[in-house]
Amino acid sequence: MKTELVTTLKRQATKLLAELHREKEPVLITEHGKPSAYLVDVDSFENLLRRIKLLEGLARGEKAILESRVISHDNAKKKMSRWLE
């Protein structure tokens, strides 16, 4: 991963954005020698959000199974019938 100073971002934003779009590699922005932010392209960020939502859904499902909050496929189909028609 590439690391850049915040001053480089201020002075060369157009160049950094062009590299970001071309290489699709996140850029760590540092300020006073410490990590401050990540610069990522839109497609990568949106992909990350989709993955997070999927993982959250899986975690809710696993929790429901552990808590025995499950129903049969037939019962689920009956409950969902108004959306499946």
C-alpha positions, 0 to 999 in steps of 0.5 A: 500500500502506498503512503503519502503525506497530507501535504502531498495530497494537498499539493498533488491531489489530481496526480494522486487521484489519477494513480488511484483510479489507474492502480486501484490501490488504497493510499494511506494519508499520514499527518504529523507522522501518524495515519490519518485517512485512507484514500480509496477509489469509489468502486473499491469502497462500494465493494467494501460496503457490499461485503460488510452488509453481506457479512453482517447478514451472515452474522445475524443468521449465525446468531439466530441459529445459535439462539434457535430462532429458526423456522423450516423452509416451508414455514418461511415460504408461507411467511414470504408468499406475499413477496414471492408472488 
